[in-house]
Amino acid sequence: MENICEFFMAEGERQNITVNTPFLLNQPERVWWLESGQLNLYTVHLHEGKPEGKRYFF
């Protein structure tokens, strides 16, 4: 069996996210893989499915 990284690379969808681009993690049926870099998580209120207001460091 291939390792987990190879699996995600073959089956996953690559997304390049920048520091100022909101990226919602509100899909519990999905798995996210951070290939490189770092991740800071913030919570934010949603209004009609879009981030609104102040962000709070998680």
Secondary structure as the mmCIF struct_conf table of DSSP 4:
data_model
#
loop_
_struct_conf.conf_type_id
_struct_conf.id
_struct_conf.beg_label_comp_id
_struct_conf.beg_label_asym_id
_struct_conf.beg_label_seq_id
_struct_conf.end_label_comp_id
_struct_conf.end_label_asym_id
_struct_conf.end_label_seq_id
HELX_RH_AL_P HELX_RH_AL_P1 ILE A 4 GLU A 11
BEND BEND1 GLY A 12 GLY A 12
TURN_TY1_P TURN_TY1_P1 VAL A 19 ASN A 20
BEND BEND2 THR A 21 THR A 21
TURN_TY1_P TURN_TY1_P2 PRO A 28 GLU A 29
BEND BEND3 SER A 36 GLY A 37
STRN STRN1 TYR A 42 HIS A 47
TURN_TY1_P TURN_TY1_P3 GLU A 48 GLY A 49
STRN STRN2 LYS A 50 PHE A 57
#
